[in-house]
Amino acid sequence: MNRSALPQTGKYIDPLVDFAFKKIFGSEPNRDLLIAFLNAVFRGRKQIVDLVFNKNEHPGI
C-alpha cells in the first residue's frame, strides 16, 4: 500500500468526535473549561455558574 494513500494522523485530538469531546469537557478537573465553553455558546443569553456531572452514559444498541 502506498504511504501517501494512508490517512494522516494528527498530533491533537479532534473535539468534534464524541470520545474526544467527553475526554476534554466531561470530567471534574475540566469543569471550569466546560463552563467557559457553555457560556461562550450561550453568548450572554444564559450564564452557567456551576454544574454537576452525572454518570448516566447510555451506549447505543
C-alpha distance matrix in Angstrom:
0.0 3.8 6.3 8.7 7.4 8.1 11.9 14.2 16.6 20.1 22.9 25.3 25.7 26.0 29.6 29.0 27.2 29.9 29.0 29.0 32.3 34.0 32.9 34.2 37.4 38.2 39.7 43.2 42.5 41.0 44.0 45.1 41.7 41.7 45.3 44.6 41.6 43.8 46.7 44.5 43.3 47.0 48.1 51.6 52.4 52.1 52.2 50.4 52.3 51.1 48.8 48.3 45.1 45.2 43.1 42.6 38.9 38.4 34.9 34.0 34.5
3.8 0.0 3.8 5.5 5.4 7.2 10.9 12.6 15.5 18.7 21.5 24.1 25.0 25.2 28.9 28.4 27.1 30.1 29.3 28.9 32.0 34.0 32.8 33.8 37.0 38.2 39.8 43.2 42.3 40.5 43.5 44.4 40.9 41.1 44.6 43.5 40.6 43.0 45.7 43.3 42.3 46.0 46.8 50.4 51.3 51.2 51.3 49.7 51.6 50.7 48.6 48.4 45.3 45.8 43.9 43.5 39.9 39.6 36.3 35.4 36.2
6.3 3.8 0.0 3.8 5.4 5.5 8.8 9.6 12.3 15.3 18.0 20.7 21.9 22.4 26.2 26.1 24.9 28.0 27.0 26.3 29.5 31.5 30.1 30.9 34.2 35.5 36.9 40.3 39.1 37.4 40.5 41.3 37.8 38.2 41.7 40.6 37.8 40.4 43.0 40.6 39.8 43.6 44.4 47.8 49.0 48.8 48.7 47.0 48.8 47.9 45.9 45.8 42.8 43.5 41.7 41.6 38.0 38.1 34.9 34.4 35.5
8.7 5.5 3.8 0.0 3.8 5.5 7.8 8.5 12.0 14.6 17.6 20.1 21.3 21.3 25.1 24.7 24.0 27.4 26.9 25.8 28.7 31.2 30.0 30.4 33.6 35.2 36.8 40.2 39.1 37.0 40.0 40.5 36.9 37.3 40.6 39.3 36.4 38.9 41.4 38.7 37.9 41.7 42.3 45.8 47.0 47.1 47.1 45.7 47.7 47.1 45.2 45.4 42.5 43.4 41.9 41.6 38.1 38.1 35.1 34.4 35.7
7.4 5.4 5.4 3.8 0.0 3.8 6.5 8.9 12.2 15.3 18.7 20.7 21.2 20.8 24.4 23.6 22.5 25.7 25.5 24.9 27.8 30.1 29.2 30.0 33.0 34.3 36.2 39.7 38.9 36.8 39.6 40.4 36.8 36.8 40.2 39.1 36.0 38.3 40.9 38.4 37.3 40.9 41.8 45.4 46.2 46.3 46.5 45.1 47.2 46.5 44.4 44.4 41.4 42.0 40.3 39.7 36.1 35.9 32.7 31.7 32.8
8.1 7.2 5.5 5.5 3.8 0.0 3.8 6.3 9.0 12.5 15.7 17.7 18.1 18.1 21.8 21.3 19.9 23.0 22.3 21.8 24.9 27.0 25.9 26.9 29.9 31.1 32.9 36.4 35.6 33.7 36.6 37.5 34.0 34.0 37.5 36.6 33.7 35.9 38.7 36.4 35.4 39.1 40.1 43.6 44.5 44.2 44.3 42.6 44.5 43.6 41.5 41.3 38.3 38.8 37.1 36.7 33.1 33.0 29.9 29.2 30.4
11.9 10.9 8.8 7.8 6.5 3.8 0.0 3.8 6.3 9.6 13.1 14.6 14.8 14.4 18.1 17.6 16.4 19.6 19.2 18.4 21.3 23.7 22.8 23.5 26.5 27.8 29.7 33.2 32.5 30.4 33.2 34.0 30.4 30.4 33.9 32.9 29.9 32.1 34.9 32.6 31.5 35.2 36.3 39.7 40.6 40.4 40.5 38.9 40.9 40.1 38.0 37.9 35.0 35.7 34.2 33.8 30.3 30.4 27.4 26.9 28.5
14.2 12.6 9.6 8.5 8.9 6.3 3.8 0.0 3.8 6.5 9.9 11.9 12.8 13.0 16.9 17.0 16.3 19.7 19.0 17.6 20.5 23.0 21.6 21.9 25.1 26.8 28.5 31.8 30.6 28.5 31.5 32.0 28.5 28.9 32.3 31.1 28.3 30.9 33.4 31.0 30.4 34.1 34.9 38.3 39.6 39.3 39.1 37.6 39.3 38.7 36.8 37.0 34.3 35.3 34.0 34.0 30.7 31.2 28.5 28.4 30.3
16.6 15.5 12.3 12.0 12.2 9.0 6.3 3.8 0.0 3.8 6.8 8.7 9.7 10.6 14.4 15.2 14.2 17.4 16.2 14.6 17.7 20.0 18.3 18.7 22.1 23.7 25.0 28.3 27.1 25.2 28.3 29.0 25.5 26.0 29.6 28.5 25.9 28.6 31.2 29.1 28.6 32.4 33.3 36.5 37.8 37.3 36.9 35.0 36.6 35.7 33.9 33.9 31.1 32.3 31.0 31.2 28.0 28.9 26.3 26.6 28.7
20.1 18.7 15.3 14.6 15.3 12.5 9.6 6.5 3.8 0.0 3.7 5.5 7.5 8.9 12.5 14.0 13.7 16.9 15.8 13.4 16.2 18.7 16.8 16.6 20.0 22.0 23.3 26.3 24.8 22.7 25.9 26.2 22.7 23.6 27.0 25.6 23.2 26.2 28.6 26.4 26.2 30.0 30.7 33.9 35.4 34.9 34.3 32.6 34.0 33.3 31.8 32.1 29.6 31.1 30.2 30.7 27.7 29.0 26.9 27.5 30.0
22.9 21.5 18.0 17.6 18.7 15.7 13.1 9.9 6.8 3.7 0.0 3.8 7.0 9.6 12.7 15.1 14.8 17.6 16.0 13.2 16.0 18.1 15.6 15.1 18.8 20.9 21.6 24.3 22.4 20.6 24.0 24.2 20.9 22.2 25.6 24.3 22.3 25.5 27.7 25.8 26.1 29.8 30.4 33.3 35.1 34.4 33.3 31.5 32.5 31.8 30.5 30.8 28.4 30.2 29.4 30.3 27.6 29.4 27.5 28.6 31.3
25.3 24.1 20.7 20.1 20.7 17.7 14.6 11.9 8.7 5.5 3.8 0.0 3.8 6.5 9.2 11.9 12.0 14.7 13.3 10.0 12.4 14.8 12.6 11.7 15.2 17.5 18.5 21.2 19.5 17.4 20.6 20.8 17.4 18.5 21.9 20.7 18.6 21.7 24.0 22.1 22.4 26.1 26.8 29.7 31.5 30.6 29.6 27.7 28.9 28.2 26.9 27.4 25.0 27.0 26.4 27.3 24.8 26.7 25.1 26.3 29.3
25.7 25.0 21.9 21.3 21.2 18.1 14.8 12.8 9.7 7.5 7.0 3.8 0.0 3.8 6.2 8.9 8.5 10.9 9.5 6.4 9.0 11.4 9.6 9.2 12.6 14.5 16.0 19.1 18.0 15.7 18.7 19.4 16.0 16.5 20.1 19.3 16.9 19.6 22.4 20.8 20.6 24.2 25.4 28.2 29.6 28.6 27.8 25.7 27.1 26.1 24.4 24.7 22.1 23.8 23.1 23.8 21.2 23.0 21.4 22.6 25.7
26.0 25.2 22.4 21.3 20.8 18.1 14.4 13.0 10.6 8.9 9.6 6.5 3.8 0.0 3.8 5.5 5.9 9.1 9.2 6.3 8.0 11.2 10.6 9.9 12.5 14.7 16.9 20.1 19.5 16.7 19.1 19.8 16.2 16.0 19.4 18.6 15.6 18.0 20.8 19.0 18.3 22.0 23.2 26.3 27.4 26.8 26.4 24.6 26.4 25.8 24.0 24.5 22.1 23.6 23.2 23.3 20.6 22.0 20.5 21.2 24.4
29.6 28.9 26.2 25.1 24.4 21.8 18.1 16.9 14.4 12.5 12.7 9.2 6.2 3.8 0.0 3.8 5.4 7.5 8.2 5.1 4.9 8.5 8.8 7.5 9.3 11.7 14.2 17.4 17.1 14.0 15.9 16.6 13.1 12.4 15.8 15.2 12.1 14.3 17.3 15.7 14.9 18.5 20.0 23.0 24.0 23.1 22.7 20.8 22.8 22.1 20.3 21.0 18.9 20.5 20.5 20.7 18.3 20.0 19.1 20.1 23.5
29.0 28.4 26.1 24.7 23.6 21.3 17.6 17.0 15.2 14.0 15.1 11.9 8.9 5.5 3.8 0.0 3.8 6.4 8.7 7.1 6.4 9.9 11.3 10.6 11.6 13.5 16.6 19.9 20.1 17.0 18.4 19.2 15.8 14.4 17.5 17.1 13.6 15.0 18.1 16.5 14.8 18.3 20.0 23.2 23.7 23.1 23.4 21.8 24.2 23.6 21.6 22.2 20.1 21.3 21.2 20.6 18.0 19.1 18.0 18.3 21.6
27.2 27.1 24.9 24.0 22.5 19.9 16.4 16.3 14.2 13.7 14.8 12.0 8.5 5.9 5.4 3.8 0.0 3.8 5.6 5.3 6.1 8.7 9.9 10.6 12.0 12.9 15.9 19.5 20.0 17.4 19.1 20.6 17.3 15.9 19.3 19.4 16.1 17.3 20.7 19.5 17.8 21.1 23.2 26.2 26.5 25.6 25.7 23.7 25.9 24.7 22.3 22.3 19.6 20.3 19.5 18.9 15.9 16.7 15.1 15.5 18.7
29.9 30.1 28.0 27.4 25.7 23.0 19.6 19.7 17.4 16.9 17.6 14.7 10.9 9.1 7.5 6.4 3.8 0.0 3.8 5.5 5.2 6.2 8.5 10.0 10.5 10.5 13.7 17.3 18.5 16.1 17.4 19.4 16.7 14.6 18.0 18.9 15.7 16.4 20.0 19.5 17.6 20.5 23.1 25.7 25.7 24.3 24.4 22.0 24.1 22.6 19.8 19.3 16.5 16.8 15.9 15.1 12.1 13.1 11.8 12.6 16.1
29.0 29.3 27.0 26.9 25.5 22.3 19.2 19.0 16.2 15.8 16.0 13.3 9.5 9.2 8.2 8.7 5.6 3.8 0.0 3.8 5.6 5.3 6.1 8.7 10.2 9.7 12.1 15.9 16.8 15.0 16.9 19.2 16.6 15.1 18.8 19.7 17.0 18.1 21.7 21.4 20.0 22.9 25.4 27.8 28.1 26.5 26.0 23.4 24.9 23.1 20.2 19.4 16.2 16.5 15.1 15.1 12.0 13.4 11.9 13.5 16.8
29.0 28.9 26.3 25.8 24.9 21.8 18.4 17.6 14.6 13.4 13.2 10.0 6.4 6.3 5.1 7.1 5.3 5.5 3.8 0.0 3.8 5.4 4.9 6.1 8.5 9.4 11.6 15.2 15.3 13.1 15.4 17.1 14.1 13.3 17.0 17.4 14.8 16.5 19.9 19.2 18.3 21.5 23.5 26.1 26.8 25.3 24.7 22.2 23.7 22.2 19.8 19.6 16.7 17.9 17.1 17.5 14.9 16.8 15.6 17.1 20.5
32.3 32.0 29.5 28.7 27.8 24.9 21.3 20.5 17.7 16.2 16.0 12.4 9.0 8.0 4.9 6.4 6.1 5.2 5.6 3.8 0.0 3.8 5.4 5.2 5.9 7.2 10.3 13.6 14.2 11.4 13.0 14.6 11.7 10.1 13.7 14.3 11.5 12.9 16.4 15.9 14.8 17.9 20.1 22.5 23.1 21.6 21.0 18.6 20.3 19.0 16.6 16.8 14.3 15.7 15.7 15.9 13.7 15.9 15.5 17.0 20.7
34.0 34.0 31.5 31.2 30.1 27.0 23.7 23.0 20.0 18.7 18.1 14.8 11.4 11.2 8.5 9.9 8.7 6.2 5.3 5.4 3.8 0.0 3.8 5.5 5.3 4.5 7.5 11.1 12.4 10.4 11.7 14.3 12.1 10.3 13.8 15.3 13.1 13.9 17.5 17.8 16.8 19.4 21.9 23.9 24.3 22.2 21.4 18.5 19.8 17.8 15.0 14.4 11.4 12.5 12.1 12.7 10.7 13.3 13.3 15.6 19.2
32.9 32.8 30.1 30.0 29.2 25.9 22.8 21.6 18.3 16.8 15.6 12.6 9.6 10.6 8.8 11.3 9.9 8.5 6.1 4.9 5.4 3.8 0.0 3.8 5.9 5.8 7.0 10.6 10.8 9.3 11.7 14.1 11.9 11.2 14.9 16.0 14.2 15.9 19.1 19.2 18.9 21.6 23.8 25.7 26.6 24.5 23.2 20.2 21.1 19.1 16.7 16.0 13.0 14.6 13.9 15.2 13.3 16.1 15.7 18.2 21.6
34.2 33.8 30.9 30.4 30.0 26.9 23.5 21.9 18.7 16.6 15.1 11.7 9.2 9.9 7.5 10.6 10.6 10.0 8.7 6.1 5.2 5.5 3.8 0.0 3.8 6.1 7.3 10.2 9.7 7.1 9.7 11.3 8.5 8.4 12.2 12.7 11.0 13.2 16.2 16.0 16.1 19.0 20.8 22.8 24.1 22.1 20.7 17.9 18.8 17.3 15.5 15.7 13.5 15.8 16.0 17.4 15.8 18.8 18.7 20.9 24.5
37.4 37.0 34.2 33.6 33.0 29.9 26.5 25.1 22.1 20.0 18.8 15.2 12.6 12.5 9.3 11.6 12.0 10.5 10.2 8.5 5.9 5.3 5.9 3.8 0.0 3.8 5.9 8.5 9.0 5.9 7.1 9.1 6.8 5.3 9.0 10.3 8.8 10.2 13.3 13.9 13.8 16.3 18.4 20.0 21.0 18.8 17.4 14.4 15.4 13.8 11.9 12.3 10.4 13.0 14.0 15.3 14.4 17.5 18.2 20.5 24.2
38.2 38.2 35.5 35.2 34.3 31.1 27.8 26.8 23.7 22.0 20.9 17.5 14.5 14.7 11.7 13.5 12.9 10.5 9.7 9.4 7.2 4.5 5.8 6.1 3.8 0.0 3.8 6.9 8.8 7.2 7.8 10.9 9.7 7.7 10.9 13.1 11.9 12.4 15.7 16.8 16.3 18.3 20.9 22.2 22.8 20.2 18.8 15.5 16.2 13.8 11.1 10.3 7.6 9.7 10.2 11.8 11.1 14.5 15.5 18.3 21.8
39.7 39.8 36.9 36.8 36.2 32.9 29.7 28.5 25.0 23.3 21.6 18.5 16.0 16.9 14.2 16.6 15.9 13.7 12.1 11.6 10.3 7.5 7.0 7.3 5.9 3.8 0.0 3.8 5.7 5.6 6.7 10.2 9.9 9.0 11.8 14.1 13.7 14.6 17.3 18.8 18.9 20.7 23.0 24.0 24.8 22.0 20.0 16.5 16.3 13.6 11.3 10.2 7.5 10.1 10.6 13.2 13.0 16.7 17.8 20.9 24.3
43.2 43.2 40.3 40.2 39.7 36.4 33.2 31.8 28.3 26.3 24.3 21.2 19.1 20.1 17.4 19.9 19.5 17.3 15.9 15.2 13.6 11.1 10.6 10.2 8.5 6.9 3.8 0.0 3.8 5.4 5.3 8.8 9.9 9.5 11.2 13.9 14.5 15.1 17.3 19.2 19.9 21.2 23.3 23.7 24.7 21.5 19.1 15.4 14.5 11.5 9.7 8.7 7.2 10.4 11.6 14.7 15.4 19.2 20.7 24.0 27.3
42.5 42.3 39.1 39.1 38.9 35.6 32.5 30.6 27.1 24.8 22.4 19.5 18.0 19.5 17.1 20.1 20.0 18.5 16.8 15.3 14.2 12.4 10.8 9.7 9.0 8.8 5.7 3.8 0.0 3.8 5.6 7.8 8.8 9.9 11.7 13.4 14.4 15.9 17.7 19.1 20.4 22.0 23.6 24.1 25.6 22.8 20.0 16.7 15.5 13.2 12.3 12.1 10.9 14.2 15.2 18.2 18.5 22.3 23.4 26.5 29.9
41.0 40.5 37.4 37.0 36.8 33.7 30.4 28.5 25.2 22.7 20.6 17.4 15.7 16.7 14.0 17.0 17.4 16.1 15.0 13.1 11.4 10.4 9.3 7.1 5.9 7.2 5.6 5.4 3.8 0.0 3.8 5.6 5.2 6.4 8.8 10.1 10.7 12.5 14.4 15.6 16.7 18.6 20.2 21.0 22.7 20.0 17.6 14.4 13.9 12.2 11.3 12.0 10.9 14.3 15.7 18.1 18.0 21.6 22.6 25.4 28.9
44.0 43.5 40.5 40.0 39.6 36.6 33.2 31.5 28.3 25.9 24.0 20.6 18.7 19.1 15.9 18.4 19.1 17.4 16.9 15.4 13.0 11.7 11.7 9.7 7.1 7.8 6.7 5.3 5.6 3.8 0.0 3.8 5.4 5.2 6.2 8.7 9.9 10.7 12.3 14.3 15.4 16.6 18.4 18.7 20.1 17.1 14.5 11.1 10.4 8.5 7.7 8.9 8.9 12.7 14.9 17.1 17.8 21.3 22.9 25.7 29.3
45.1 44.4 41.3 40.5 40.4 37.5 34.0 32.0 29.0 26.2 24.2 20.8 19.4 19.8 16.6 19.2 20.6 19.4 19.2 17.1 14.6 14.3 14.1 11.3 9.1 10.9 10.2 8.8 7.8 5.6 3.8 0.0 3.8 5.5 5.1 6.1 8.6 10.0 10.5 12.3 14.3 15.4 16.4 16.6 18.6 16.0 13.0 10.2 9.3 8.8 9.5 11.7 12.4 16.2 18.6 20.7 21.2 24.6 26.2 28.7 32.3
41.7 40.9 37.8 36.9 36.8 34.0 30.4 28.5 25.5 22.7 20.9 17.4 16.0 16.2 13.1 15.8 17.3 16.7 16.6 14.1 11.7 12.1 11.9 8.5 6.8 9.7 9.9 9.9 8.8 5.2 5.4 3.8 0.0 3.8 5.5 5.2 6.2 8.7 10.0 10.7 12.4 14.4 15.4 16.5 18.5 16.4 14.0 11.6 11.8 11.5 11.5 13.6 13.4 17.0 18.9 20.6 20.5 23.7 24.8 27.0 30.7
41.7 41.1 38.2 37.3 36.8 34.0 30.4 28.9 26.0 23.6 22.2 18.5 16.5 16.0 12.4 14.4 15.9 14.6 15.1 13.3 10.1 10.3 11.2 8.4 5.3 7.7 9.0 9.5 9.9 6.4 5.2 5.5 3.8 0.0 3.8 5.4 5.0 6.1 8.5 9.8 10.5 12.3 14.2 15.3 16.6 14.2 12.4 9.6 10.6 9.9 9.1 11.1 10.9 14.2 16.3 17.6 17.6 20.7 22.0 24.1 27.9
45.3 44.6 41.7 40.6 40.2 37.5 33.9 32.3 29.6 27.0 25.6 21.9 20.1 19.4 15.8 17.5 19.3 18.0 18.8 17.0 13.7 13.8 14.9 12.2 9.0 10.9 11.8 11.2 11.7 8.8 6.2 5.1 5.5 3.8 0.0 3.8 5.4 5.2 6.1 8.6 9.9 10.6 12.2 12.5 14.0 11.3 8.9 6.1 7.0 7.3 7.7 10.8 11.9 15.3 18.1 19.3 19.9 23.0 24.7 26.8 30.5
44.6 43.5 40.6 39.3 39.1 36.6 32.9 31.1 28.5 25.6 24.3 20.7 19.3 18.6 15.2 17.1 19.4 18.9 19.7 17.4 14.3 15.3 16.0 12.7 10.3 13.1 14.1 13.9 13.4 10.1 8.7 6.1 5.2 5.4 3.8 0.0 3.8 5.6 5.2 6.2 8.7 10.0 10.5 11.3 13.7 11.9 9.6 8.2 9.3 10.6 11.5 14.6 15.5 18.9 21.4 22.6 22.8 25.7 27.0 28.9 32.6
41.6 40.6 37.8 36.4 36.0 33.7 29.9 28.3 25.9 23.2 22.3 18.6 16.9 15.6 12.1 13.6 16.1 15.7 17.0 14.8 11.5 13.1 14.2 11.0 8.8 11.9 13.7 14.5 14.4 10.7 9.9 8.6 6.2 5.0 5.4 3.8 0.0 3.8 5.5 5.2 6.3 8.8 10.0 11.9 13.6 12.2 11.0 9.7 11.8 12.6 12.5 15.2 15.4 18.4 20.5 21.2 20.9 23.4 24.5 26.0 29.8
43.8 43.0 40.4 38.9 38.3 35.9 32.1 30.9 28.6 26.2 25.5 21.7 19.6 18.0 14.3 15.0 17.3 16.4 18.1 16.5 12.9 13.9 15.9 13.2 10.2 12.4 14.6 15.1 15.9 12.5 10.7 10.0 8.7 6.1 5.2 5.6 3.8 0.0 3.8 5.4 5.0 6.2 8.6 10.0 10.8 9.1 8.4 7.1 10.1 10.9 10.7 13.5 14.2 16.9 19.5 19.7 19.9 22.3 23.8 25.2 28.9
46.7 45.7 43.0 41.4 40.9 38.7 34.9 33.4 31.2 28.6 27.7 24.0 22.4 20.8 17.3 18.1 20.7 20.0 21.7 19.9 16.4 17.5 19.1 16.2 13.3 15.7 17.3 17.3 17.7 14.4 12.3 10.5 10.0 8.5 6.1 5.2 5.5 3.8 0.0 3.8 5.4 5.1 6.1 6.8 8.6 7.1 5.9 6.1 8.9 11.1 12.0 15.5 16.9 19.8 22.6 23.0 23.4 25.9 27.5 28.9 32.6
44.5 43.3 40.6 38.7 38.4 36.4 32.6 31.0 29.1 26.4 25.8 22.1 20.8 19.0 15.7 16.5 19.5 19.5 21.4 19.2 15.9 17.8 19.2 16.0 13.9 16.8 18.8 19.2 19.1 15.6 14.3 12.3 10.7 9.8 8.6 6.2 5.2 5.4 3.8 0.0 3.8 5.5 5.1 7.5 9.8 9.7 9.3 9.9 12.6 14.6 15.3 18.5 19.4 22.2 24.7 25.0 24.9 27.1 28.3 29.4 33.1
43.3 42.3 39.8 37.9 37.3 35.4 31.5 30.4 28.6 26.2 26.1 22.4 20.6 18.3 14.9 14.8 17.8 17.6 20.0 18.3 14.8 16.8 18.9 16.1 13.8 16.3 18.9 19.9 20.4 16.7 15.4 14.3 12.4 10.5 9.9 8.7 6.3 5.0 5.4 3.8 0.0 3.8 5.5 8.5 9.2 9.3 10.2 10.6 14.0 15.5 15.4 18.3 18.9 21.2 23.5 23.3 23.0 24.8 26.0 26.7 30.3
47.0 46.0 43.6 41.7 40.9 39.1 35.2 34.1 32.4 30.0 29.8 26.1 24.2 22.0 18.5 18.3 21.1 20.5 22.9 21.5 17.9 19.4 21.6 19.0 16.3 18.3 20.7 21.2 22.0 18.6 16.6 15.4 14.4 12.3 10.6 10.0 8.8 6.2 5.1 5.5 3.8 0.0 3.8 5.6 5.5 5.8 7.6 9.1 12.6 14.6 15.0 18.2 19.4 21.6 24.4 24.0 24.3 26.0 27.7 28.4 31.9
48.1 46.8 44.4 42.3 41.8 40.1 36.3 34.9 33.3 30.7 30.4 26.8 25.4 23.2 20.0 20.0 23.2 23.1 25.4 23.5 20.1 21.9 23.8 20.8 18.4 20.9 23.0 23.3 23.6 20.2 18.4 16.4 15.4 14.2 12.2 10.5 10.0 8.6 6.1 5.1 5.5 3.8 0.0 3.8 5.7 7.4 8.6 10.9 13.9 16.6 17.6 21.0 22.4 24.9 27.7 27.6 27.7 29.6 31.1 31.8 35.4
51.6 50.4 47.8 45.8 45.4 43.6 39.7 38.3 36.5 33.9 33.3 29.7 28.2 26.3 23.0 23.2 26.2 25.7 27.8 26.1 22.5 23.9 25.7 22.8 20.0 22.2 24.0 23.7 24.1 21.0 18.7 16.6 16.5 15.3 12.5 11.3 11.9 10.0 6.8 7.5 8.5 5.6 3.8 0.0 3.8 5.3 6.3 9.6 12.2 15.3 17.0 20.6 22.5 25.1 28.3 28.3 28.9 31.0 32.8 33.8 37.3
52.4 51.3 49.0 47.0 46.2 44.5 40.6 39.6 37.8 35.4 35.1 31.5 29.6 27.4 24.0 23.7 26.5 25.7 28.1 26.8 23.1 24.3 26.6 24.1 21.0 22.8 24.8 24.7 25.6 22.7 20.1 18.6 18.5 16.6 14.0 13.7 13.6 10.8 8.6 9.8 9.2 5.5 5.7 3.8 0.0 3.8 6.9 10.1 13.2 15.9 17.0 20.4 22.4 24.5 27.7 27.3 28.1 29.8 31.8 32.5 35.9
52.1 51.2 48.8 47.1 46.3 44.2 40.4 39.3 37.3 34.9 34.4 30.6 28.6 26.8 23.1 23.1 25.6 24.3 26.5 25.3 21.6 22.2 24.5 22.1 18.8 20.2 22.0 21.5 22.8 20.0 17.1 16.0 16.4 14.2 11.3 11.9 12.2 9.1 7.1 9.7 9.3 5.8 7.4 5.3 3.8 0.0 3.8 6.6 9.7 12.3 13.4 16.8 19.1 21.3 24.6 24.4 25.5 27.5 29.7 30.8 34.3
52.2 51.3 48.7 47.1 46.5 44.3 40.5 39.1 36.9 34.3 33.3 29.6 27.8 26.4 22.7 23.4 25.7 24.4 26.0 24.7 21.0 21.4 23.2 20.7 17.4 18.8 20.0 19.1 20.0 17.6 14.5 13.0 14.0 12.4 8.9 9.6 11.0 8.4 5.9 9.3 10.2 7.6 8.6 6.3 6.9 3.8 0.0 3.8 6.3 9.4 11.3 15.0 17.5 20.2 23.6 24.0 25.3 27.7 30.0 31.5 35.0
50.4 49.7 47.0 45.7 45.1 42.6 38.9 37.6 35.0 32.6 31.5 27.7 25.7 24.6 20.8 21.8 23.7 22.0 23.4 22.2 18.6 18.5 20.2 17.9 14.4 15.5 16.5 15.4 16.7 14.4 11.1 10.2 11.6 9.6 6.1 8.2 9.7 7.1 6.1 9.9 10.6 9.1 10.9 9.6 10.1 6.6 3.8 0.0 3.8 5.9 7.6 11.3 13.8 16.6 20.1 20.8 22.1 24.8 27.2 29.0 32.5
52.3 51.6 48.8 47.7 47.2 44.5 40.9 39.3 36.6 34.0 32.5 28.9 27.1 26.4 22.8 24.2 25.9 24.1 24.9 23.7 20.3 19.8 21.1 18.8 15.4 16.2 16.3 14.5 15.5 13.9 10.4 9.3 11.8 10.6 7.0 9.3 11.8 10.1 8.9 12.6 14.0 12.6 13.9 12.2 13.2 9.7 6.3 3.8 0.0 3.8 7.1 10.8 13.7 16.9 20.4 21.7 23.4 26.4 28.8 31.0 34.6
51.1 50.7 47.9 47.1 46.5 43.6 40.1 38.7 35.7 33.3 31.8 28.2 26.1 25.8 22.1 23.6 24.7 22.6 23.1 22.2 19.0 17.8 19.1 17.3 13.8 13.8 13.6 11.5 13.2 12.2 8.5 8.8 11.5 9.9 7.3 10.6 12.6 10.9 11.1 14.6 15.5 14.6 16.6 15.3 15.9 12.3 9.4 5.9 3.8 0.0 3.8 7.1 10.3 13.4 16.9 18.5 20.5 23.6 26.2 28.7 32.1
48.8 48.6 45.9 45.2 44.4 41.5 38.0 36.8 33.9 31.8 30.5 26.9 24.4 24.0 20.3 21.6 22.3 19.8 20.2 19.8 16.6 15.0 16.7 15.5 11.9 11.1 11.3 9.7 12.3 11.3 7.7 9.5 11.5 9.1 7.7 11.5 12.5 10.7 12.0 15.3 15.4 15.0 17.6 17.0 17.0 13.4 11.3 7.6 7.1 3.8 0.0 3.8 6.8 9.7 13.3 14.8 16.7 19.8 22.5 25.0 28.4
48.3 48.4 45.8 45.4 44.4 41.3 37.9 37.0 33.9 32.1 30.8 27.4 24.7 24.5 21.0 22.2 22.3 19.3 19.4 19.6 16.8 14.4 16.0 15.7 12.3 10.3 10.2 8.7 12.1 12.0 8.9 11.7 13.6 11.1 10.8 14.6 15.2 13.5 15.5 18.5 18.3 18.2 21.0 20.6 20.4 16.8 15.0 11.3 10.8 7.1 3.8 0.0 3.8 6.4 10.0 11.8 14.2 17.5 20.3 23.1 26.4
45.1 45.3 42.8 42.5 41.4 38.3 35.0 34.3 31.1 29.6 28.4 25.0 22.1 22.1 18.9 20.1 19.6 16.5 16.2 16.7 14.3 11.4 13.0 13.5 10.4 7.6 7.5 7.2 10.9 10.9 8.9 12.4 13.4 10.9 11.9 15.5 15.4 14.2 16.9 19.4 18.9 19.4 22.4 22.5 22.4 19.1 17.5 13.8 13.7 10.3 6.8 3.8 0.0 3.8 6.8 9.0 10.9 14.5 17.0 20.1 23.3
45.2 45.8 43.5 43.4 42.0 38.8 35.7 35.3 32.3 31.1 30.2 27.0 23.8 23.6 20.5 21.3 20.3 16.8 16.5 17.9 15.7 12.5 14.6 15.8 13.0 9.7 10.1 10.4 14.2 14.3 12.7 16.2 17.0 14.2 15.3 18.9 18.4 16.9 19.8 22.2 21.2 21.6 24.9 25.1 24.5 21.3 20.2 16.6 16.9 13.4 9.7 6.4 3.8 0.0 3.8 5.7 8.5 11.7 14.7 17.8 20.8
43.1 43.9 41.7 41.9 40.3 37.1 34.2 34.0 31.0 30.2 29.4 26.4 23.1 23.2 20.5 21.2 19.5 15.9 15.1 17.1 15.7 12.1 13.9 16.0 14.0 10.2 10.6 11.6 15.2 15.7 14.9 18.6 18.9 16.3 18.1 21.4 20.5 19.5 22.6 24.7 23.5 24.4 27.7 28.3 27.7 24.6 23.6 20.1 20.4 16.9 13.3 10.0 6.8 3.8 0.0 3.8 6.0 9.4 12.1 15.5 18.2
42.6 43.5 41.6 41.6 39.7 36.7 33.8 34.0 31.2 30.7 30.3 27.3 23.8 23.3 20.7 20.6 18.9 15.1 15.1 17.5 15.9 12.7 15.2 17.4 15.3 11.8 13.2 14.7 18.2 18.1 17.1 20.7 20.6 17.6 19.3 22.6 21.2 19.7 23.0 25.0 23.3 24.0 27.6 28.3 27.3 24.4 24.0 20.8 21.7 18.5 14.8 11.8 9.0 5.7 3.8 0.0 3.8 6.3 9.6 12.7 15.3
38.9 39.9 38.0 38.1 36.1 33.1 30.3 30.7 28.0 27.7 27.6 24.8 21.2 20.6 18.3 18.0 15.9 12.1 12.0 14.9 13.7 10.7 13.3 15.8 14.4 11.1 13.0 15.4 18.5 18.0 17.8 21.2 20.5 17.6 19.9 22.8 20.9 19.9 23.4 24.9 23.0 24.3 27.7 28.9 28.1 25.5 25.3 22.1 23.4 20.5 16.7 14.2 10.9 8.5 6.0 3.8 0.0 3.8 6.3 9.6 12.5
38.4 39.6 38.1 38.1 35.9 33.0 30.4 31.2 28.9 29.0 29.4 26.7 23.0 22.0 20.0 19.1 16.7 13.1 13.4 16.8 15.9 13.3 16.1 18.8 17.5 14.5 16.7 19.2 22.3 21.6 21.3 24.6 23.7 20.7 23.0 25.7 23.4 22.3 25.9 27.1 24.8 26.0 29.6 31.0 29.8 27.5 27.7 24.8 26.4 23.6 19.8 17.5 14.5 11.7 9.4 6.3 3.8 0.0 3.8 6.4 9.0
34.9 36.3 34.9 35.1 32.7 29.9 27.4 28.5 26.3 26.9 27.5 25.1 21.4 20.5 19.1 18.0 15.1 11.8 11.9 15.6 15.5 13.3 15.7 18.7 18.2 15.5 17.8 20.7 23.4 22.6 22.9 26.2 24.8 22.0 24.7 27.0 24.5 23.8 27.5 28.3 26.0 27.7 31.1 32.8 31.8 29.7 30.0 27.2 28.8 26.2 22.5 20.3 17.0 14.7 12.1 9.6 6.3 3.8 0.0 3.8 6.6
34.0 35.4 34.4 34.4 31.7 29.2 26.9 28.4 26.6 27.5 28.6 26.3 22.6 21.2 20.1 18.3 15.5 12.6 13.5 17.1 17.0 15.6 18.2 20.9 20.5 18.3 20.9 24.0 26.5 25.4 25.7 28.7 27.0 24.1 26.8 28.9 26.0 25.2 28.9 29.4 26.7 28.4 31.8 33.8 32.5 30.8 31.5 29.0 31.0 28.7 25.0 23.1 20.1 17.8 15.5 12.7 9.6 6.4 3.8 0.0 3.8
34.5 36.2 35.5 35.7 32.8 30.4 28.5 30.3 28.7 30.0 31.3 29.3 25.7 24.4 23.5 21.6 18.7 16.1 16.8 20.5 20.7 19.2 21.6 24.5 24.2 21.8 24.3 27.3 29.9 28.9 29.3 32.3 30.7 27.9 30.5 32.6 29.8 28.9 32.6 33.1 30.3 31.9 35.4 37.3 35.9 34.3 35.0 32.5 34.6 32.1 28.4 26.4 23.3 20.8 18.2 15.3 12.5 9.0 6.6 3.8 0.0
